[in-house]
Amino acid sequence: MFHRLLLIVSLATISNAAATSRNGNTQEAELYDVGVGIGDVTGPSAGLGLMGYANLAQTAKGIHTRLFARTFIVKSGESRVVFVSADIGMIDTAIKREVVTQLENEFGGIYNIKNVLLSGTHTHSGPGGYMQYAMYGISSLGFHKQSFNAIIDGIMLSIRRAHYTMQPGRLNLNFGELFDASINRSPAAYKANTPLERAKYPYDVDKEMTLIRIDAADGRPLGTFNWFAVHPTSMNNQNKLISGDNKGYASMLFEYEMNPNDRPGKGKFVAGFASSNLGDVSPNTDGPKCRRGLFIGKPCDELTSTCGDNAVQNCYAVGPGANGDMEESTEIIGRRQFDKAWELFNASQTDFVAIVGKVQHSHQNVDMTNYAVSIVNSEGIVETKYTCPAAMGYSFAGGTIDGPGMFDFKQGMRNGNEFWDSVRDFLKKPSEYLEMCHGEKPILLAIGEANVPYDWAPSIIETQVLRIGNLFIVGIPGELTTMAGRRLREKIRDKVIELEGGDIEPRVVIAGLSNVYTHYITTIEEYNIQRYEGASTIFGPYTLDAYLQQYPKLVQSMLKDEVLEGGPETPNLMSKQLSFLLPIIVDLPPAGYSIGSTKLEPLALINAGETVKTVFVSGHLRHDTMREGSFFIVERLQDNGTGWEVVANDADWSTKIIWKRPIPIFGLDSEVEISWKTTSTTPLGVYRIRHFGFYKPYMEELRKYQATSRTFEIQKSGSIKRKSGQIIEREESTLIKFWKQLTNSVFQKSE
């Protein structure tokens, strides 16, 4: 209730926000055409590897929350820009190409590669198998068309919804610091930056959240997007349920408040929590400690992230949840982001900076395997350096404190060894030039020189900047570290001021993991330390310097209305894709059951605050993604007894669906456990759970099925006494009896 009262107050004031110029003059927010939209991008929810931790054992086994693409479009005159933030690991070249192709076909060219920017939130709990480069398909056993299509369809739907709801509106910016939601996970590398540079900043991570508020001309709130640097890795590499992680949960909380009568993804108001320069930023605020083995409780080595046994596997960080619980940590970090965004969104008019000015965009493809960079050396002489074909260093396999690595790899490795070099050489021996070009990095994987069965890594990448008045959104094809992001923002800001003089103060945000994924971008000082982020800076030590040169060039061409060449085309590898994921041949229910049978019914009486569970015999969840739908719904019998209302589905934080094979490996039967966590404020009454899915009979096409649990009643918290999971001291409730008397009523017959 307090949140909504705060919103009402803000509505009365926000439309008069003003932008302040560098000379002190102010301007009111300009009127643009604006639109927002949302679309479901949830891919296969069982049997496919999750994307992020590169853990072959981390295959999807259900859904905790659905994943969504969130879009805003801004148009001024004939110029428009599109920004999409999607709850996926990262954007791939193939995703960008297909989205743009479909947009051009549907809308006649008003949307194109230059004015559409796609960004991933970087959740590590979304299905993989959608990227065209070979390296990114290892954990998902190759390319999976169903996963790819789910993302394309969801992004397209979000853009389509934004396009068709465009209307006159105003945009305003707000900024604020968020504490206790992030730590630097590579302080040893950060400290390698010069003391003079580090002294400019009070923290070793960016604490500022930048928020854009989107309102209709009449003051109605339409949406909000923000950029805050933190990894969505609250859910660790043991999680096997699809989840938007902390950023997805924050979006959900905001949309719950603004769309109180709608299920997630169905409301008109859209709240995007986008990625930024999160490369070395962890949400696991309890920090790295030795949590297993002989040295439990001891601090980890800062450079190598090892314990006294020299193993990275025993050193990891956890979030603020009790005993490091990943779901509770996700909830806490997500809520902290939501709370800050809500505060900024509902601030007084004097706290906002109005967005005024042109809508523009600039885009160019560049070859990052041989990009010439002008560097001023310590003697003041300009030298030309070059980026390199892609390669991963040894410390890449050492993992991070969010997800430790394998074998004897550790962070900070600046030398290889004969054994792993021989394994590497069996796959692809790096050329002498590649080893020389990457400097301090001992090469573990020469991915830029590997092309069997097709290219392992990108070489042609997209660089892009969107301008909405005084806001500049910089699309980065990877993960900038904190200091790398600061250098780039400052460089772009200085270029804008140089070209536009004393006009409105430019605000620059980094949109990470955009358009194509190229792993990490560190400063050269951090690179030379060769922790995980430096080892994963795939184009070598001068990667950031190339971007510090390239992005100001984009800004200059945009502000001076210069024509910039498009650059080399990105390769299309779709015809070469391979998949080693076995097909689902048949779904066979266990003896005595049929598809849709209930194996475990909910308890008849539930205390408000308890978790309800039911188990159904099911088909494999991979048969269909149920995009824009749900694998189940929780329904409440209306008070007048005339029908059912949906109160939750598989997109809600309070629910889970977990798929499993009762007989692992060789089993052909499936079952799903559906759970719903009630609260002390859950309305009392009669409920049921309905499950929907598909199953495959042998040698036949897929068939739909649905199933319904028995009814159960939620009563006042504490009214039901339990012993060993059984109800005692309670008879069947009058509401349940009443429902049973209506089993032949019209509304039940129409189920």
N, C-alpha and C positions, 0 to 999 in steps of 0.2 A: 504493500500500500504506500509506504514512504517513497519508493522508487517512482510510482506513478504520480504522486503529488509533486515531486521534484520535476517531473517531466512537464506537468501542466504549467508550473511557474516558468520553466525555461521557454515554453512555446510563446509566451507573451513578450519575451524580450529579445530572442535571438535574431529576428529579422533585421534588426538595426545595428548589427555588428559592423565594424569598420576595419579597413586595412590601413596600416600606418606606413608611410613612406620613410625612407632613410633621412629625409629632411624634416620629418615631423608632421607632414600633411596626412589627412585621413580620407578614405573613400569608403562608401557603403558597398556591401556585397553586390556584385553584378548579377543580372538576370541571364541565366543560361537555359538551354533545354537539357533536362536531366532525366535519367531513368535508372532503375535498379531491378535486378532479377536474381533468381536463385534456381539451381537445378541439381538434381541428385546425380552424383558421379560414383556411387558405390558399385564396385565391381564384384567379381565372384567371391563369395564369402566362405568357401570351404575348399580345401585341397590345393590352393595356390599360394606360393610363397609371398610373404609380405615384403614390401620395398623399404629399405632404409638401413637395416643393420647387417645386410648381406649374410644372414644366418640361414643356412639351408634347412635347419630344423624348425624354423619359424614359419610354419604354413598356417593359413587361415583356418579357423575352426568355428566361425560364427561371427556375430555382430554385437558390439556394445553400443556404438552409435553409427549412424549413417554418415556418409561423406557428401559434401556439397560444394558446388562452384558458386561463387557470389560475384556479381558483376555490377559495375556502374558505368554509365555512358554520359559524357558531357559533350554538348554541341554548342558552338557559337558561329552564327553565319553558316557558311558551307563547310566548316571544319569541325570534325568530331574525333574523340578518342574513346577507347574502350579499355577498362582495366578489369581483369578477372583474377580473383584469388580462389584457388581450388584446394580442397582438403586432400591433396595427394602429395607424394614424396617430392616430386619436382616435375617441371614441364620438359618434354622431349621434343626434338626437332619434328618428329612425325606427328605429334599432337598439334603443334602450332601449324604445320602445313595443312593438315586435314581440316582443322577448324577454319582457317582462312579460306581454303578452297570451298567449303560448304557455305561460308558467309558470302563469298563473291557470287556463287551460283544463286543463292537465295535473295540477296539484296542488291545485286547489280553493281557491285564494286565500291559501294560507299564504305565498306569495311574491308581492310586489306592488311597485308603483312606489316605495313608501316604504322598504322594507327591502332592496332590491336595488340595489347600486352597481356600475356598470360603468365601468372605467377603461382607457384606451389607453396602451400603453407609449410611443407616439409614434415608432415606427420610420418612417423616410421611404422604406422599401423594400418597402412592401406595396401590393397593388392598390387603386386608387381605385374610384370609381363607385358607392359605397354610401351616399352622403349625400343628404338630401332637399333641401337648399338649393342654389340654382342656382350660386352662386359656387364651391362646392366640387366641382362636376362639370366645370369647364372643362377641366382637364388630362386628364380621362378621357373627354372627349367625351360628357358626360352621365351618366345613371344606368345602371347595369348590374346587372340582377337576379341574375345568377350570382354576382357579387361580394358583393352584399347577402346572399344566401342562405347562402353559405359561412360568413360571419361569424355569422349567426343560428344556423345548425346547429351550428357549433363551440362557441359560447358555451352553447347549450342542452345540448349533450352534456357539457360540463365541469360545469355546474350539476347535471345529472342524475346524473353519476357521484359528485359530492360528496354529493348528497342520499342516494343509496342506499348509501353507505359510512359514513354517520354512526355514531359510536360515542362512548362516554365518553372524554374526553381533557382534557389540560391545555395551557395557553398560557403562554408566557414571552417576555419582551422582552429584547433586548440592544441596545447602542448602541456605535458606534465610529467614529472618524474615518478617512476614506479620502483619501489624498493622491495626487497625480500622475494623477488620472483626470478632472479638470475644470478649466476656467478660465472667468472671466467674459468674455463676448464683447462686452459693452457697458460697459466701465469708465467711459467718459465720462458715461454716464447714471447709473451707480451712484454716482459721485462727486458728483452733484448732490444726493443725500440729505445731510442735515445732518451736519457733522463730529461732533456729539454722538451722533447715532444710529449712525454708522459706527464710532465708537470702542467701542461695545458688543460688536463682533464682530471676531475676529482675521483673518477672511478676507472677500473680496468674493464668495464663493460658499459655500453650505452644504456642509461636508465630512462631516457626520455621516450615517451610515447607521443607520436604525432597522429592526431585524429581529424578526419574530415567529416563534417556534418552536412547532410544533404536534405534540404527542405523544399517543399513545393512553394510556389509564389505566395500562396495564402497562409504559409506558416506550418502546414502539416509536415511532420517528419517522415521522410521517405526511406532514409537509410544512413548508415555510417560505416566508414572504413578506417582502420588505424594500422600503423606500422610500429612494431615493437620487437626488438632483437632478443629472441630466446628460442632455443631449439624446442620443437614439440617432441621431446624424448622423455616425458614423464612416465609414459608406458614403456617398459624396458624390453629387452630382447627375449624375454620369456613370455611376453604377451602373444596370444594367438587369436585375439578378437579384433575385428575391424574397429578402428577408433579414430576420431579427429584429434585425439590427444588434447593438450591444454588449450590450444587455440580453437579447435573445434568446439570444445566445451564452453569457452568464453563466448563464442558466437551464439551458441545455443541459449546461454543464459540471457544474453541481450535480446535475442529474438523472442524468448519466452515472455519477457517483460513487455515488449512492444506488440506482440501478437498473442495475447493471453488465451484466445479461444481457438488457436490453430496448432496443429501438430508441427513438429520441426520440418522446415522446408516448404511449408504450405502458406505461410503468412506473407503479407505484402511488404512489411518492413524487413530490410536486409542489413545484417551486421557482419562485416568482414574483418577478421583479425589476421592481417597479412604478415608475411615474413619480411625480414630486413637483413642487416648485416649480422647474422647469428652464428657465423662460422665457429667462433670459440666460446659461445655462450650456452651454458647449460641451465636447465630448470631444476636440477637436482641439488638443491641449496644446502643439503647437509654435507656436501663436499666429498672429495675422495678420501677414503680410509681403507686400511687393510681389514676387510670384513670376513675373511675366511683364512684358514690355514694356521700355521704356527704363530704368525705375527698379528693375529686379530686384535683390533683396537689401536694398532700403531699407525702413525702417519705414513702415507705413501711417499716414495721418492718423487720430488717435484718435476724432475726432468724426464724420468723414464716411466713414471706411474707404475712402479713395481713395489713389492714388499721385500722383506729381507730374503725371501726365497727366490728373488729375481723374476717373479712371475706377474704378468699384468692381470691374470685371471682373478687374483685375489684382491685387487685394488679397483674399487669402483665407487661411484657416488650414488646417493639415493635422495629422494625428495623429502619434503616436510611431513609426509604422511606418517602415521604411527608405525614404528618399526620399518620405515621406508616403504610402506604399502604403496604400490604404483598407482592404483585407482584413486586412493585418497590424495596422493600427491598431485595427480592430474587435476582433481577437483579443486585443490587448494590453489595451485598455480593458475589454473584457468579462471577461478573466481577472482583472484587478485588482478588479473588483466581486465576482467569484466568490470570490477569495482572502479578501477582507474578510468576505463573508457566511459563508464556511466557518469562518473564525476565530471569528466571533461565535456561530455555531450550535454550535460545539464548545467553547465557553468553559466554565470551571468554574462550579459552581452559584452561587457568591457573586457572579458577574458578571451574573447574570440578575435581572430584575425580574418577579415573578409577576403574572399578570393575574388580578384578582379583582373581583367586583362584577357589576352588572346588565348585561344585553344590551338595548340600546335603539336607537331610530332616530328621526330627525326629518327631515322633507322638506317643501319648499314650492316651488311654481312662482312666479316673479315676472316682472313685465314690466320688462325692463332698459332700455327706451327712455324711461322717464319715472319712474325710481325716486327718491323724495324722500330726500335725505340731509341730516342735521343736522350742520353744520360750525361749529366755534368759530373765529372769525377772530382775527387778530393783536391785536385790541382786547378779546378775551374775550367778544365778542357772538356768540350763536348765530344762524347764518344757514341758510336752506334752499337747497340746491343740487340739481340734477337730473342724472341720467344722460341720454344722448342716443340717438336712433336711430342705428343702426350706420353707421360710415364708416371707410374706410381712408385713411391719409395718404400723401403722396408717398413718404416713406421706406420704405413697405411695398414699393414696386417697386425700392428700392435693395438689397433682400435683406440677407443677413447674411454674416459671415465664414465661415460653414459652407456657404453657397450664395449667391454674389453675384448681384445683380440685373441689370437690362437697361438698355439705352440710356444716357441721361445722368442717370438717377436715382442718388441717393446717400443715405447715411444723414445724419441731422441736418438735413433740409430743413424749414425753417419758413416757406418761401414757395413758391408755385406759379409757373407761367409760362403765358403766353398759349397756347402751342401745346398743351401737355398739358391745360390747362383746356378748350380747345375740343374735344379728343378726349373728355374726361370728359363734357362737356355734351351731346355727341352721344349718349352712352350714357344718362346721367341727370344732369341738372344739379341740384346740391344746393340745397336751399332756403336762404334767408337764415338761418332759425332753425338749421338744421343747421350751417352754417358758424360761427355765433355760439356755439352750444352746445359745439363741439369745441375752442374756444379756440386754443391754439398750433398745432393741426394744420391744415395746408393739405390740403383734401380732394381726393383723387384718385378715389376710388370711393364714391359715395353709396349703398352697398349696402343700408342700412336703408330707403331710399325707393324702391328698385328692386324691381319685382314682375312684370317681364315676362321670360320666360313664366310664372314664379312667383317667390315670395320668394327674394331673393338671400342673405339672412342671417337668423339667428334673432332673435326679439324676446322671446319667452317662454322662460325658461330654468329649469332645475332647480337648486335648492340642497339639499344633503343632508349629514347627519352620521350616521355609525354609531358607536355606543358598544359596546365590549366591555370591560366593567370599567373599568380605568384607562386604556384606549387609546381615543382618539377619532380616527376616520378622517374627514377632511373632503373631500368630493367637490367639486372645483372644475371648472367648465365651461370650462376653458381653461388657459393657461400663465401662472402667476404668476412674476414675477421673484423673485430671491433676497430682496430686502428686502421686497417685497410679501408673500411667504410668511412671513417672520419676523414682520411686523406682525400677520398674521392668526392665526398660531399663538399668539402672545403674548396676543392679545385673547381667544381661546377659552380658553386656559389660565386667564387671570385670571377669566373668567366662571365656569368650573367651580369654582375655589377660592372665589370669592365665594359660590356657592350651596351648596357641599358642605363648606366649612370646612376643618378639619384632617385630612380623610380622605386616602386614598391619593393620592400625587402624580400628577396627570394627565399623560399623554403624548399629544401631538397630532401627527399626521402629515397632510401634504397629499397627497391622491390627485389628481393632475392629469389633465386631458383626460377628465373624467368626464361621462357622461350626455348632454351636448350640447357642441358646440365653438363657442366665442366668441372664438377667437384669444387675445390676450394681456391680462394685467392687470399694470400697472406702478404704482409710487407716483406721486403727482402731480408730484413733483420730477423723476422720470425721464421722465414723460410730456412735460413741457415742453421737454425736450432733443430730443424727436422723432427718436430713433434708431428702428431697425426695430420694436423692441418697443413703444415709445410710439405710433408711427404705426399699429400693429396693435392697439392697445387700442380696440376698436371702439365701445364705449359711452361714450367721452369721458373727461375728466380725473378725474371723480369715481367711476369704476368701482370702484376698490379701496375707497373710502370706503363705497360701497353695500354691498360684501361685509363690511366691518368692522362694519357695522350689522346686516346680515341674518343672518350665521352665529351670532353670539352670541344672537340671537333664537331661532334653531333650538335651540341648546344649552339655553337657558332653558326653552323649552317642553318639551323632553325631560326635563330633570332635575326639573322641577316637575309633570310629568305633565299638562301643559296641552294642550288640543286646539287645534291650529293649522290654520287654513283651508288647503285644498289649493292655492289660487291659481288663476289662469287656466289653461285647458288649452293645451297646446302644439298648434300646427297640424299637421294630417295632410295632407301634400302628395303622398302616394304616387300618387294618381290622376292627377297632373299631370306626372309625370316624363317626360322626353324623353331619347332616346339617339341619338347620331349615329355610333355605332360600327358599321361595316359588318359584315354577317353573313358567315360562311364558307360559301360556296356549294358548293365541291367541293375535294377533295384529289386532285391528280393527280401520281403519281410520275413522275420523269424517265424518258426513253426508256431501255430496257434494265433498269429496276429495277421492283420492286413494293413496296408498303407493307410495311415491316418488313425490307427488304433491308439488308445491311450494306455501307456505303460505305467504311468504314475499320475494319479489324480491330485489336484490341490486339496489341502485340508479343508474340511467343510466350514470351519470357523477360523478366522484370522484376526489377531490383534492388529489394530492400526499401528504401523511401525515395523511389522514383520515382513519377511520376504515370501512371496507366493511362488511355488514351483510346480511345474507339470512337465511330463515327458511324453512325447508322441513318437510312434513309429513313422518314419519320414522317408522321402526321397532325398537324394543327394542335393545339398544346397547349391551346388555348382551348376545345376541345370538351368537356373534363371537367376538374374540379379535382383529381380523385383524392383527395379528402378522406379521411382515415383510411387511406389507401393510399399508393402511390408510383408514380411514372412508371418507376422501375427499381429493381432490387435487384442488389447484388454478392453472389455466392455463392461459398463455398469447399467444395471436395470434402472430405467427411469422411475422416479418416485411414484408416478401414477400407474406404473406397471404396464404401459402400452408399447414399450420398445426399448432398444438398447442404444447407448451412446458410447462412442470410442473415447477412452481416457488415456490410452498410451499405445505405442507401437514400437517397432524395432529401431526407430530413430531416437527414441528418448533415452536420456541418461539413466533413468530408473529401471530400464529393462536390459535383458541379455537373451540372446539365443545362441546356444552352444551345440554344435553338431559333432557327432562322433560315430565311429564304427564300433559296435559292441564287441565284434571280433576283429582286432586290428589286422592289417596287412591283407589277409585273404578273405575277410568278410565282405559280403555283398549287401548287407542290410545296414540301414542308417537309423539313427534316432536323434531327436533334438530335445534339449532341455530348455524350456522357456521360463525365465524368472522375472518377477516384477517386485521391486523394493518399494513397499508402501511407506508412508510417513505418518507421524502423529496427527497430521492435518488432512490425510486422505479421507474424503467423504465416506461415511458409513453407508452400507447397503450391500446389495447382491451383485456379484460380478461373475464373469466367465472369461476364458481365454480361447481365442479362435486362431488356428494355425492354417496357413496356406502354402502350397508348394506344387512341385512337379515331380513325377517319378517316371522311370523308363521300364516298361515291360520288355522282356527279351524279344529282340527282333521287331520291335514296334516303335512308333513315334512316342514322344513325350505325352503324358497325360496330366491334367490338373487334378488336384485333390484338395480337400479342406477337412479340418477336424475341429471339434469343439470339446473343451473340458467340461466337467460337471460344474455346476454353479458353486460358489463359495461366498460366504458373507464376511465382510469386514465390520468388526465391532470396536467399541471404544478400547483404546490401549489399556492393557492390563486386565481386561474383563475376563479373559480366558486363561485358565491355569493349565500349565503343561507339565508333563512328566515323561521324560525320554521321548519327546517328540509327539506324544499322544495328548488329546484333549481330555481333561477330567473336569468334574464338577460343572458340567454344562450339557444341557439337552439341545436337540436340534432347534434352531431359532424359528420364531414365528414367520419371519420373512422367507426363509427357505421352505417352510411348509406351504406358505402362500404361493410361492413360485411353482412348487410341484403340482398344486391344484390347477395351474394354468398351462400344464404341459401340452394340452391339445388346443390352446387358444390360437387365434389367427396369426398373431405375430410370431409364435414359435414355429408354426407350420411353414412360415415364409422364410425361414433361415436359409 
